[in-house]
Amino acid sequence: MKNIENQLKNSMGTLIGRTSHAILNKLQKRFREEGHAITVEQWQLLINLNNTNDQYHQQLAENTFKEKSTTTRILDGLEKKALVKRVADTADRRQKRIRITARGRTLLDKLKPLALDVQGRALKGLDLERLEVCQDILLKIYGNVTAGQE
């Protein structure tokens, strides 16, 4: 039984999850320390909208790997802060497009150095070549896990 517990404790999934959680917690802490009232989840949606603005709700959920209901909750918070706006689609007024606002872009500019600092600290001391191998491995694992889900 101990062997199974040790294998699970240090399994790839556990290590990836634990590492991701630690990085996101550190980033959330930095946002708070710098006085930014935004969650990491909200930041992730803003980043995605900044890269590909004017998305449908479902697209945004898929592009950020979140459930549609979770995306709705996050968007409600972002909209209250005037960081995004929902706009009726010109072809189908029942559909809403999500757009980042100028205020949202300004906030992202302030958050970018914080995110880069957290990432830099997380990757400190890692050889670039080994890091690229690690990224390739993680992409392969992701591909294996998601194969056939489309």
N, C-alpha and C positions, 0 to 999 in steps of 0.2 A: 504493500500500500504506500509506503514511504517513497518508493521509486516512482510511482505514478504521480504522487503529489509533487515531487521534484521536477518531473517531466512537464507537468502542467504549469508549475510556477515559472519555469524558464522556457516555455513553449514560444514559438514564433508569434502566435496570436497574442499571448499574454504580454510579451515584451513590447510588441508594437503598440498595443493598447495602453499599457502603462506609460510608455515613453510619450505617446501622443497626449495623453491626459496630463502628464507633468509639464509638457511644453505649453499646452493651452492654459493650464492653471497659472503658469509663470507669466504668460502674456496678459491674462486677465488681471493679475496682480499689478503689472506695470501700467495698464490702462487706468486702474483705480488710483495708483500712486501719483500719476500725472494729472489726475482730476478729470478724466474722461468717463462720462456716464454712458458707457457702451459695453455690451457683452461681446465676447469672442464670436458667438453665433451671429450677432448683428454685423460685426466687422466682416465675417466671412461672406455674408450676403452682399454687403457694400462692395467688397473687393470684386466679387463676381459681376455685379452690375457695372462697376467701373470698367471692367474688361469687355463686357458685352451688355451694353445698356438696352433698355426697351424690350425686356423679355416678358413672356407670359408667365403667370404664376407657376404653372406646371413645369415650364422650362427651368425656371429658377430653382425649384425644388429638386429637379433631376440634376441640374448642374452643380448643386451644392450638396448632393447626396443626403437630402433631408426629406422627411415625410411632408406631404402637402399641408397637413394641419399644423405641423411645427413651423413651416415656412409662413403660414398665415399669422401665427402668433408673433413671430419675429418681425414680419413686415408691419404689423399693427404698431409695434413699439417704434420702429424706424419712422413710420409715417407720423406718429405723434411728435417725434423730434424734428420733423421736417427734413429728414435725411433722404427720404424717397417719396415718390408720389405715384398713385395709381391713376392711369389715364385710360379712358375708354378707347378701344381699338377702333380705327376708322372703318374697317371692313365689317366688324361685328361688335356692335356697341355693348353686347352682353359680356364680351371678353375685356379684361383689363390688362394693360401693359404696365410693367413696373419700371420706373425710371429713377435713377439717382439724381438728386438735386445738387445745385452748386454748393449748398451747405454740406451735403454728404461728401462731395469731392474735397472740400476744404478740410473736413475732419480726417479723411483718409490721408491727406498730406501730412497731418500732424501725427497720425498713428504709425505711418510707415517707418520712421526711424526707430520707434519702440519695437515694432515687429522685427525689424532687421537686427536690432541689438539682441533680442531674445534668441533669434535664430543663430546669430553669431556665437553667442554663449553656448548654445546647444551643440554646435558643430566644432567648438574650440578643440584644437589639437588633432583634428581628423585630417588625414592625408586626402587630398582632392581625388586621387585615383581610387582610393578605397571607398570614398563617398559615392563616386559614380557607380562603382560595382554594387554598393548597397542599394542605390536607387534603382538600378537595373533589376536587382533581385526582388525588391519590393514591387516593382511594376509587373514582373513575371508572376509573383504570388497573387497579386490583385487580378491579373488576367486569368489565372487558373481558377480562382474562387468565383469570379463573375462570368466565366465562360458559359454560354447558353442561357444567360438570364435576360438577354435583350429581346 
